[in-house]
Amino acid sequence: MIGFLRGRLVAKQPPGLLIDVQGVGYELEAPMSTFYDLPATGAEVGLFTHLVVREDAHVLYGFATEAERRLFRGLLKVSGVGPKIALGILSGTSVEGFLRCVETQDADPLVRIPGIGRKTAERLLIDMRDRVKSLAQPGEFAAAAGVKGGVQAEAFGALVALGYKPAEVARLLKAAEGASSTEEVIRRALQAAVKE
């Protein structure tokens, strides 16, 4: 499987890309979130990739970040969601925005994406609820919940691993503001949880 490509960007016309990797031209499809980060034609580019093998074609998809690729792969596991819908979701929202929708179970932002109806959005929220933890790195969870980096993000990941819901952890971390170490943040957050 092809996991990553680095080469010269020959052409870009959404959703298609053409990358020259040492004389071999790779055609890829990419979400708009990736297109926004692309350099000018002729410059070097590196993309994470995912290969979809169909009966009639082999299609290579490219992503600017590993998080986008992880979400794309997770979306493909949802019944009724194929590569086109997954690309549409990544074009219509960021990874953090999608994680926020799943955590809050808010289908409205997803319904605004072209090609996503109410039923598909609700199925995505239900099916992705349990998978979202494996898709997001602790820092991405923290960013989706509005938590700053550093010790707060480390504590956020630890508390989520303990079984607390991300929205609840974000609230508990407010009680731990000012702590200088991850251990201190976790201790204060757990104390706040016990007091509730």
MDAnalysis code that builds the backbone (N, CA, C; Angstrom):
import MDAnalysis as mda
import numpy as np

u = mda.Universe.empty(588, n_residues=196, atom_resindex=np.repeat(np.arange(196), 3), trajectory=True)
u.add_TopologyAttr("name", ["N", "CA", "C"] * 196)
u.add_TopologyAttr("resid", np.arange(1, 197))
u.add_TopologyAttr("resname", ["MET", "ILE", "GLY", "PHE", "LEU", "ARG", "GLY", "ARG", "LEU", "VAL", "ALA", "LYS", "GLN", "PRO", "PRO", "GLY", "LEU", "LEU", "ILE", "ASP", "VAL", "GLN", "GLY", "VAL", "GLY", "TYR", "GLU", "LEU", "GLU", "ALA", "PRO", "MET", "SER", "THR", "PHE", "TYR", "ASP", "LEU", "PRO", "ALA", "THR", "GLY", "ALA", "GLU", "VAL", "GLY", "LEU", "PHE", "THR", "HIS", "LEU", "VAL", "VAL", "ARG", "GLU", "ASP", "ALA", "HIS", "VAL", "LEU", "TYR", "GLY", "PHE", "ALA", "THR", "GLU", "ALA", "GLU", "ARG", "ARG", "LEU", "PHE", "ARG", "GLY", "LEU", "LEU", "LYS", "VAL", "SER", "GLY", "VAL", "GLY", "PRO", "LYS", "ILE", "ALA", "LEU", "GLY", "ILE", "LEU", "SER", "GLY", "THR", "SER", "VAL", "GLU", "GLY", "PHE", "LEU", "ARG", "CYS", "VAL", "GLU", "THR", "GLN", "ASP", "ALA", "ASP", "PRO", "LEU", "VAL", "ARG", "ILE", "PRO", "GLY", "ILE", "GLY", "ARG", "LYS", "THR", "ALA", "GLU", "ARG", "LEU", "LEU", "ILE", "ASP", "MET", "ARG", "ASP", "ARG", "VAL", "LYS", "SER", "LEU", "ALA", "GLN", "PRO", "GLY", "GLU", "PHE", "ALA", "ALA", "ALA", "ALA", "GLY", "VAL", "LYS", "GLY", "GLY", "VAL", "GLN", "ALA", "GLU", "ALA", "PHE", "GLY", "ALA", "LEU", "VAL", "ALA", "LEU", "GLY", "TYR", "LYS", "PRO", "ALA", "GLU", "VAL", "ALA", "ARG", "LEU", "LEU", "LYS", "ALA", "ALA", "GLU", "GLY", "ALA", "SER", "SER", "THR", "GLU", "GLU", "VAL", "ILE", "ARG", "ARG", "ALA", "LEU", "GLN", "ALA", "ALA", "VAL", "LYS", "GLU"])
u.atoms.positions = np.array([
    [0.842, -1.185, 0.000],
    [0.000, 0.000, 0.000],
    [0.888, 1.250, 0.000],
    [0.393, 2.291, -0.612],
    [1.126, 3.556, -0.675],
    [0.659, 4.413, 0.492],
    [1.549, 4.754, 1.412],
    [1.172, 5.501, 2.610],
    [1.533, 6.967, 2.584],
    [2.519, 7.331, 1.749],
    [2.986, 8.709, 1.724],
    [3.641, 8.970, 0.378],
    [3.446, 10.165, -0.159],
    [4.103, 10.578, -1.403],
    [4.781, 11.924, -1.187],
    [6.001, 12.051, -1.722],
    [6.677, 13.339, -1.726],
    [7.204, 13.546, -3.134],
    [6.847, 14.684, -3.704],
    [7.284, 14.965, -5.065],
    [6.892, 16.371, -5.477],
    [6.959, 16.616, -6.786],
    [6.656, 17.945, -7.328],
    [5.196, 17.999, -7.742],
    [4.511, 19.039, -7.301],
    [3.102, 19.231, -7.642],
    [3.022, 19.713, -9.090],
    [2.464, 18.883, -9.955],
    [2.394, 19.196, -11.383],
    [1.101, 19.930, -11.714],
    [-0.006, 19.460, -11.153],
    [-1.304, 20.086, -11.450],
    [-2.223, 19.940, -10.249],
    [-3.116, 20.912, -10.088],
    [-4.135, 20.836, -9.034],
    [-5.420, 21.468, -9.545],
    [-6.435, 20.649, -9.602],
    [-7.775, 21.063, -10.030],
    [-8.745, 20.297, -9.139],
    [-9.348, 20.943, -8.123],
    [-10.164, 20.203, -7.157],
    [-11.166, 19.271, -7.822],
    [-11.269, 18.025, -7.370],
    [-10.536, 17.414, -6.250],
    [-9.251, 16.713, -6.673],
    [-8.808, 16.875, -7.940],
    [-7.676, 16.110, -8.439],
    [-6.327, 16.793, -8.300],
    [-5.318, 15.965, -8.065],
    [-3.920, 16.411, -7.989],
    [-3.072, 15.499, -8.862],
    [-1.982, 16.018, -9.367],
    [-1.004, 15.211, -10.068],
    [0.359, 15.538, -9.467],
    [1.017, 14.490, -8.933],
    [2.320, 14.670, -8.286],
    [3.355, 13.825, -9.014],
    [4.451, 14.472, -9.399],
    [5.571, 13.793, -10.054],
    [6.535, 13.333, -8.965],
    [6.632, 11.993, -8.805],
    [7.554, 11.413, -7.837],
    [8.644, 10.697, -8.634],
    [9.765, 11.370, -8.827],
    [10.910, 10.838, -9.564],
    [10.521, 10.270, -10.923],
    [9.740, 11.050, -11.672],
    [9.369, 10.673, -13.027],
    [8.088, 9.881, -13.163],
    [7.462, 9.505, -12.058],
    [6.190, 8.789, -12.103],
    [5.100, 9.743, -11.632],
    [4.057, 9.926, -12.448],
    [2.971, 10.834, -12.098],
    [1.863, 10.107, -11.358],
    [1.608, 10.519, -10.126],
    [0.531, 9.929, -9.324],
    [-0.672, 10.858, -9.341],
    [-1.831, 10.321, -9.736],
    [-3.069, 11.084, -9.675],
    [-3.730, 10.791, -8.339],
    [-4.142, 11.846, -7.647],
    [-4.795, 11.708, -6.346],
    [-6.056, 12.556, -6.313],
    [-6.938, 12.215, -5.404],
    [-8.066, 13.071, -5.074],
    [-7.851, 13.527, -3.645],
    [-8.203, 14.780, -3.363],
    [-7.949, 15.328, -2.027],
    [-9.108, 16.220, -1.599],
    [-9.354, 16.311, -0.283],
    [-10.390, 17.221, 0.211],
    [-9.932, 18.670, 0.119],
    [-10.878, 19.576, 0.197],
    [-10.551, 21.009, 0.112],
    [-9.646, 21.441, 1.263],
    [-9.765, 20.792, 2.416],
    [-8.891, 21.134, 3.548],
    [-7.427, 20.934, 3.177],
    [-7.137, 19.962, 2.332],
    [-5.777, 19.733, 1.855],
    [-5.414, 20.753, 0.779],
    [-6.363, 21.059, -0.100],
    [-6.096, 22.031, -1.163],
    [-5.699, 23.388, -0.603],
    [-6.302, 23.789, 0.502],
    [-5.984, 25.090, 1.096],
    [-4.516, 25.182, 1.521],
    [-3.907, 24.033, 1.853],
    [-2.525, 24.021, 2.344],
    [-1.493, 23.718, 1.255],
    [-1.931, 23.502, 0.018],
    [-0.998, 23.140, -1.045],
    [-0.135, 24.326, -1.470],
    [1.116, 24.048, -1.814],
    [1.965, 25.119, -2.356],
    [1.594, 25.384, -3.822],
    [2.286, 26.299, -4.444],
    [2.053, 26.609, -5.861],
    [2.486, 25.433, -6.729],
    [1.906, 25.336, -7.919],
    [2.288, 24.307, -8.871],
    [3.788, 24.419, -9.161],
    [4.466, 23.271, -9.184],
    [5.906, 23.235, -9.409],
    [6.711, 23.080, -8.128],
    [6.091, 23.343, -6.992],
    [6.782, 23.221, -5.700],
    [6.711, 21.778, -5.200],
    [7.577, 21.464, -4.235],
    [7.558, 20.129, -3.641],
    [6.429, 20.030, -2.627],
    [5.798, 18.859, -2.591],
    [4.690, 18.628, -1.673],
    [4.799, 17.210, -1.121],
    [4.345, 17.023, 0.112],
    [4.284, 15.698, 0.727],
    [2.871, 15.467, 1.241],
    [2.309, 14.313, 0.899],
    [0.938, 14.010, 1.312],
    [0.840, 12.592, 1.869],
    [0.025, 12.422, 2.904],
    [-0.335, 11.097, 3.384],
    [-1.383, 10.564, 2.413],
    [-1.367, 9.264, 2.162],
    [-2.272, 8.724, 1.152],
    [-3.057, 7.521, 1.659],
    [-4.149, 7.260, 0.960],
    [-4.962, 6.072, 1.204],
    [-5.416, 5.550, -0.150],
    [-5.209, 4.272, -0.407],
    [-5.564, 3.659, -1.678],
    [-6.867, 2.899, -1.524],
    [-7.834, 3.215, -2.392],
    [-9.105, 2.499, -2.415],
    [-9.121, 1.659, -3.687],
    [-9.261, 0.340, -3.520],
    [-9.301, -0.572, -4.652],
    [-10.756, -0.957, -4.903],
    [-11.209, -0.575, -6.103],
    [-12.574, -0.939, -6.506],
    [-12.477, -1.917, -7.671],
    [-13.603, -2.451, -8.053],
    [-13.639, -3.394, -9.163],
    [-13.179, -2.737, -10.465],
    [-13.533, -1.465, -10.634],
    [-13.260, -0.782, -11.894],
    [-12.094, 0.217, -11.832],
    [-11.531, 0.450, -10.649],
    [-10.459, 1.444, -10.549],
    [-9.705, 1.320, -9.231],
    [-8.482, 1.834, -9.238],
    [-7.688, 2.022, -8.022],
    [-7.577, 3.532, -7.858],
    [-8.101, 4.059, -6.752],
    [-8.111, 5.508, -6.549],
    [-7.261, 5.836, -5.334],
    [-6.331, 6.772, -5.526],
    [-5.434, 7.200, -4.454],
    [-5.933, 8.542, -3.917],
    [-6.087, 8.632, -2.599],
    [-6.547, 9.859, -1.948],
    [-5.388, 10.455, -1.162],
    [-5.257, 11.784, -1.190],
    [-4.162, 12.455, -0.512],
    [-4.642, 13.407, 0.568],
    [-3.854, 13.509, 1.652],
    [-4.234, 14.333, 2.804],
    [-3.026, 15.093, 3.327],
    [-3.244, 16.324, 3.722],
    [-2.161, 17.161, 4.236],
    [-1.670, 16.684, 5.596],
    [-2.566, 16.095, 6.408],
    [-2.186, 15.663, 7.760],
    [-2.594, 14.219, 8.008],
    [-1.916, 13.597, 8.948],
    [-2.261, 12.238, 9.357],
    [-3.653, 12.200, 9.988],
    [-4.038, 13.259, 10.681],
    [-5.366, 13.320, 11.315],
    [-6.468, 13.260, 10.263],
    [-6.286, 13.963, 9.139],
    [-7.283, 13.904, 8.063],
    [-7.398, 12.485, 7.514],
    [-6.263, 11.836, 7.317],
    [-6.301, 10.471, 6.787],
    [-6.972, 9.518, 7.767],
    [-6.670, 9.653, 9.064],
    [-7.302, 8.792, 10.070],
    [-8.811, 8.966, 10.057],
    [-9.276, 10.228, 9.977],
    [-10.714, 10.471, 9.952],
    [-11.323, 9.893, 8.679],
    [-10.681, 10.079, 7.534],
    [-11.161, 9.526, 6.268],
    [-11.340, 8.014, 6.391],
    [-10.326, 7.345, 6.928],
    [-10.407, 5.886, 7.088],
    [-11.521, 5.488, 8.053],
    [-11.693, 6.264, 9.113],
    [-12.778, 5.987, 10.054],
    [-14.139, 6.170, 9.419],
    [-14.292, 7.198, 8.606],
    [-15.570, 7.455, 7.938],
    [-15.925, 6.346, 6.962],
    [-14.935, 5.774, 6.301],
    [-15.198, 4.699, 5.341],
    [-15.781, 3.458, 6.016],
    [-15.584, 3.319, 7.310],
    [-16.107, 2.159, 8.039],
    [-17.585, 2.308, 8.386],
    [-18.133, 3.506, 8.208],
    [-19.545, 3.743, 8.508],
    [-20.385, 3.259, 7.338],
    [-21.425, 2.501, 7.634],
    [-22.310, 1.969, 6.598],
    [-22.916, 3.097, 5.770],
    [-22.811, 2.981, 4.466],
    [-23.387, 3.980, 3.569],
    [-22.481, 5.159, 3.270],
    [-21.289, 5.185, 3.852],
    [-20.350, 6.285, 3.593],
    [-19.208, 5.757, 2.745],
    [-19.081, 6.324, 1.558],
    [-17.999, 5.948, 0.661],
    [-16.974, 7.063, 0.580],
    [-15.984, 6.894, -0.283],
    [-14.938, 7.907, -0.406],
    [-15.451, 9.299, -0.787],
    [-16.457, 9.382, -1.654],
    [-16.959, 10.707, -2.058],
    [-17.573, 11.454, -0.882],
    [-18.373, 10.759, -0.085],
    [-18.995, 11.402, 1.084],
    [-17.913, 11.761, 2.107],
    [-16.951, 10.855, 2.312],
    [-15.870, 11.128, 3.272],
    [-15.066, 12.358, 2.838],
    [-14.777, 12.478, 1.529],
    [-14.072, 13.668, 1.033],
    [-14.919, 14.914, 1.238],
    [-16.225, 14.783, 1.009],
    [-17.130, 15.917, 1.215],
    [-17.129, 16.397, 2.655],
    [-17.102, 15.449, 3.597],
    [-17.078, 15.806, 5.018],
    [-15.783, 16.538, 5.348],
    [-14.655, 16.013, 4.873],
    [-13.365, 16.661, 5.138],
    [-13.250, 18.005, 4.432],
    [-13.979, 18.171, 3.330],
    [-13.971, 19.466, 2.634],
    [-14.857, 20.477, 3.343],
    [-15.889, 19.974, 4.039],
    [-16.864, 20.866, 4.666],
    [-16.589, 21.201, 6.119],
    [-15.704, 20.452, 6.775],
    [-15.397, 20.709, 8.179],
    [-13.970, 20.245, 8.474],
    [-13.392, 20.792, 9.517],
    [-12.053, 20.363, 9.936],
    [-12.176, 19.089, 10.769],
    [-11.057, 18.434, 11.015],
    [-11.051, 17.250, 11.871],
    [-11.568, 17.639, 13.255],
    [-11.085, 18.770, 13.776],
    [-11.516, 19.232, 15.097],
    [-13.022, 19.533, 15.101],
    [-13.515, 20.137, 14.024],
    [-14.945, 20.441, 13.924],
    [-15.781, 19.179, 13.918],
    [-15.313, 18.153, 13.205],
    [-16.050, 16.891, 13.172],
    [-16.045, 16.231, 14.548],
    [-14.883, 16.230, 15.215],
    [-14.803, 15.642, 16.560],
    [-15.744, 16.362, 17.519],
    [-15.828, 17.686, 17.383],
    [-16.719, 18.464, 18.234],
    [-18.180, 18.071, 17.984],
    [-18.555, 17.870, 16.713],
    [-19.923, 17.454, 16.370],
    [-20.247, 16.105, 17.009],
    [-19.299, 15.170, 16.943],
    [-19.532, 13.840, 17.509],
    [-19.640, 13.918, 19.027],
    [-18.752, 14.679, 19.662],
    [-18.779, 14.778, 21.122],
    [-20.057, 15.432, 21.628],
    [-20.550, 16.429, 20.914],
    [-21.768, 17.123, 21.343],
    [-23.018, 16.523, 20.730],
    [-22.828, 15.531, 19.832],
    [-23.934, 14.889, 19.112],
    [-24.801, 15.930, 18.389],
    [-24.134, 16.881, 17.735],
    [-24.792, 17.965, 17.006],
    [-24.707, 17.685, 15.507],
    [-25.836, 17.313, 14.897],
    [-25.865, 16.956, 13.473],
    [-25.970, 18.174, 12.561],
    [-26.385, 19.327, 13.085],
    [-26.645, 20.497, 12.232],
    [-25.458, 20.921, 11.370],
    [-24.224, 21.025, 11.920],
    [-23.103, 21.405, 11.045],
    [-22.849, 20.392, 9.922],
    [-23.106, 19.116, 10.189],
    [-22.884, 18.087, 9.172],
    [-23.943, 18.156, 8.076],
    [-25.165, 18.478, 8.457],
    [-26.259, 18.562, 7.478],
    [-26.005, 19.699, 6.488],
    [-25.272, 20.718, 6.906],
    [-24.964, 21.842, 6.011],
    [-23.954, 21.482, 4.926],
    [-23.272, 20.348, 5.073],
    [-22.289, 19.909, 4.073],
    [-23.049, 19.321, 2.886],
    [-22.742, 19.749, 1.663],
    [-23.431, 19.205, 0.490],
    [-23.301, 17.681, 0.403],
    [-24.424, 17.007, 0.146],
    [-24.428, 15.556, 0.020],
    [-24.689, 14.816, 1.316],
    [-24.788, 15.537, 2.437],
    [-25.043, 14.905, 3.740],
    [-26.445, 15.289, 4.189],
    [-27.319, 14.299, 4.235],
    [-28.680, 14.528, 4.717],
    [-28.771, 14.296, 6.215],
    [-29.935, 14.548, 6.769],
    [-30.147, 14.399, 8.214],
    [-29.893, 12.955, 8.664],
    [-30.403, 11.969, 7.906],
    [-30.229, 10.566, 8.307],
    [-28.760, 10.159, 8.279],
    [-28.042, 10.569, 7.246],
    [-26.610, 10.240, 7.157],
    [-25.849, 10.894, 8.300],
    [-26.155, 12.143, 8.596],
    [-25.480, 12.855, 9.683],
    [-25.722, 12.160, 11.017],
    [-26.958, 11.761, 11.270],
    [-27.264, 11.087, 12.537],
    [-26.590, 9.725, 12.621],
    [-26.522, 8.997, 11.486],
    [-25.826, 7.714, 11.477],
    [-24.344, 7.915, 11.762],
    [-23.755, 8.964, 11.177],
    [-22.345, 9.279, 11.430],
    [-22.101, 9.538, 12.911],
    [-22.976, 10.320, 13.533],
    [-22.792, 10.653, 14.946],
    [-22.869, 9.413, 15.818],
    [-23.800, 8.522, 15.498],
    [-23.961, 7.307, 16.303],
    [-22.791, 6.353, 16.081],
    [-22.464, 6.106, 14.805],
    [-21.402, 5.142, 14.493],
    [-20.017, 5.628, 14.908],
    [-19.790, 6.925, 14.849],
    [-18.459, 7.459, 15.145],
    [-18.249, 7.747, 16.629],
    [-19.305, 7.697, 17.426],
    [-19.199, 8.026, 18.849],
    [-18.128, 7.185, 19.550],
    [-18.134, 5.869, 19.304],
    [-17.166, 4.996, 19.957],
    [-15.821, 4.983, 19.239],
    [-15.829, 5.236, 17.941],
    [-14.591, 5.190, 17.161],
    [-13.762, 6.458, 17.282],
    [-14.386, 7.546, 17.681],
    [-13.702, 8.841, 17.665],
    [-12.478, 8.850, 18.579],
    [-12.503, 8.078, 19.662],
    [-11.351, 8.039, 20.572],
    [-10.135, 7.432, 19.889],
    [-10.361, 6.430, 19.042],
    [-9.229, 5.812, 18.355],
    [-8.736, 6.676, 17.197],
    [-9.580, 7.568, 16.697],
    [-9.207, 8.425, 15.575],
    [-8.402, 9.633, 16.008],
    [-8.694, 10.151, 17.182],
    [-8.067, 11.401, 17.619],
    [-6.922, 11.139, 18.567],
    [-5.867, 11.890, 18.393],
    [-4.783, 11.906, 19.354],
    [-5.247, 12.773, 20.527],
    [-4.721, 12.578, 21.725],
    [-5.155, 13.381, 22.859],
    [-5.122, 14.880, 22.590],
    [-4.111, 15.351, 21.895],
    [-4.014, 16.782, 21.595],
    [-5.156, 17.263, 20.714],
    [-5.617, 16.406, 19.773],
    [-6.728, 16.788, 18.910],
    [-8.029, 16.818, 19.703],
    [-8.211, 15.844, 20.594],
    [-9.377, 15.865, 21.469],
    [-9.401, 17.153, 22.269],
    [-8.255, 17.483, 22.824],
    [-8.160, 18.680, 23.645],
    [-8.480, 19.915, 22.821],
    [-7.937, 20.008, 21.615],
    [-8.202, 21.159, 20.753],
    [-9.687, 21.235, 20.404],
    [-10.292, 20.090, 20.139],
    [-11.722, 20.074, 19.809],
    [-12.566, 20.546, 20.981],
    [-12.103, 20.293, 22.196],
    [-12.845, 20.717, 23.386],
    [-12.452, 22.120, 23.844],
    [-11.538, 22.768, 23.137],
    [-11.135, 24.126, 23.485],
    [-10.062, 24.201, 24.556],
    [-9.343, 23.094, 24.780],
    [-8.296, 23.057, 25.806],
    [-6.966, 23.421, 25.155],
    [-6.206, 24.296, 25.806],
    [-4.892, 24.703, 25.295],
    [-3.908, 23.541, 25.401],
    [-2.753, 23.651, 24.744],
    [-1.747, 22.594, 24.737],
    [-1.002, 22.479, 26.054],
    [0.108, 21.762, 26.032],
    [0.961, 21.608, 27.203],
    [0.402, 20.649, 28.230],
    [0.584, 20.985, 29.508],
    [0.152, 20.088, 30.588],
    [-1.366, 19.899, 30.587],
    [-2.111, 20.926, 30.196],
    [-3.572, 20.797, 30.133],
    [-3.966, 19.716, 29.120],
    [-3.321, 19.723, 27.938],
    [-3.633, 18.727, 26.905],
    [-3.231, 17.322, 27.355],
    [-2.084, 17.197, 28.034],
    [-1.655, 15.891, 28.546],
    [-2.649, 15.369, 29.578],
    [-3.072, 16.246, 30.479],
    [-4.046, 15.857, 31.500],
    [-5.376, 15.496, 30.854],
    [-5.745, 16.251, 29.824],
    [-6.986, 15.975, 29.101],
    [-6.969, 14.547, 28.569],
    [-5.875, 14.165, 27.895],
    [-5.761, 12.816, 27.349],
    [-5.824, 11.750, 28.429],
    [-5.183, 11.999, 29.564],
    [-5.182, 11.027, 30.659],
    [-6.583, 10.849, 31.244],
    [-7.301, 11.948, 31.418],
    [-8.649, 11.867, 31.993],
    [-9.640, 11.203, 31.029],
    [-9.476, 11.450, 29.733],
    [-10.319, 10.769, 28.742],
    [-10.028, 9.272, 28.772],
    [-8.742, 8.899, 28.915],
    [-8.374, 7.488, 28.999],
    [-8.963, 6.827, 30.245],
    [-9.186, 7.627, 31.294],
    [-9.804, 7.098, 32.519],
    [-11.313, 6.898, 32.368],
    [-11.875, 7.382, 31.266],
    [-13.297, 7.149, 31.008],
    [-14.183, 8.369, 31.101],
    [-13.626, 9.527, 31.413],
    [-14.431, 10.745, 31.456],
    [-14.741, 11.210, 30.036],
    [-15.917, 11.789, 29.838],
    [-16.285, 12.327, 28.536],
    [-15.494, 13.618, 28.286],
    [-15.071, 13.865, 27.027],
    [-14.263, 15.056, 26.731],
    [-14.893, 16.372, 27.190],
    [-16.204, 16.522, 27.032],
    [-16.850, 17.764, 27.467],
    [-16.753, 17.917, 28.986],
    [-16.892, 16.797, 29.709],
    [-16.793, 16.821, 31.170],
    [-15.362, 17.146, 31.601],
    [-14.370, 16.582, 30.886],
    [-12.967, 16.831, 31.209],
    [-12.637, 18.313, 31.015],
    [-13.127, 18.896, 29.929],
    [-12.856, 20.317, 29.676],
    [-13.379, 21.167, 30.829],
    [-14.536, 20.801, 31.362],
    [-15.119, 21.533, 32.493],
    [-14.283, 21.325, 33.757],
    [-13.841, 20.082, 33.993],
    [-13.048, 19.787, 35.190],
    [-11.684, 20.482, 35.156],
    [-11.122, 20.648, 33.971],
    [-9.808, 21.270, 33.858],
    [-9.828, 22.748, 34.248],
    [-11.001, 23.360, 34.199],
    [-11.101, 24.762, 34.621],
    [-10.779, 24.896, 36.108],
    [-11.092, 23.851, 36.874],
    [-10.790, 23.870, 38.309],
    [-9.294, 23.688, 38.564],
    [-8.565, 23.233, 37.537],
    [-7.143, 22.959, 37.709],
    [-6.261, 24.014, 37.063],
    [-6.827, 25.120, 36.642],
    [-6.016, 26.168, 36.014],
    [-4.984, 26.689, 37.000],
    [-3.788, 26.944, 36.495],
    [-2.711, 27.451, 37.335],
    [-1.750, 26.380, 37.808],
    [-2.132, 25.098, 37.657],
    [-1.233, 24.018, 38.060],
    [-0.082, 23.930, 37.062],
    [1.110, 23.620, 37.566],
    [2.295, 23.647, 36.705],
    [2.679, 22.286, 36.134],
    [2.203, 21.199, 36.726],
    [2.567, 19.871, 36.217],
    [1.316, 19.098, 35.820],
    [1.488, 18.117, 34.950],
    [0.374, 17.283, 34.505],
    [-0.262, 16.571, 35.694],
    [0.573, 16.065, 36.586],
    [0.061, 15.338, 37.753],
    [-0.820, 16.239, 38.624],
    [-0.372, 17.469, 38.813],
    [-1.132, 18.424, 39.624],
    [-2.471, 18.756, 38.963],
    [-2.464, 18.923, 37.647],
    [-3.711, 19.216, 36.919],
    [-4.683, 18.059, 37.084],
    [-4.194, 16.834, 36.913],
    [-5.065, 15.654, 37.038],
    [-5.607, 15.553, 38.456],
    [-4.748, 15.751, 39.448],
    [-5.184, 15.652, 40.848],
    [-6.281, 16.666, 41.147],
    [-6.078, 17.928, 40.728],
    [-7.091, 18.962, 40.981],
    [-8.391, 18.675, 40.235],
    [-8.283, 18.168, 39.006],
    [-9.480, 17.852, 38.227],
    [-10.267, 16.726, 38.877],
    [-9.552, 15.701, 39.371],
    [-10.229, 14.589, 40.044],
    [-10.870, 15.039, 41.348],
    [-10.206, 15.937, 42.057],
    [-10.804, 16.490, 43.282],
    [-12.081, 17.263, 42.957],
    [-12.060, 18.005, 41.863],
    [-13.256, 18.751, 41.444],
    [-14.389, 17.789, 41.077],
    [-14.041, 16.655, 40.453],
    [-15.058, 15.665, 40.093],
    [-15.697, 15.053, 41.324],
    [-14.894, 14.804, 42.374],
    [-15.403, 14.212, 43.618],
    [-16.335, 15.199, 44.324],
    [-16.026, 16.488, 44.294],
    [-16.844, 17.499, 44.970],
    [-18.209, 17.659, 44.326],
    [-18.319, 17.300, 43.030],
    [-19.596, 17.471, 42.328],
    [-20.526, 16.419, 42.761],
])
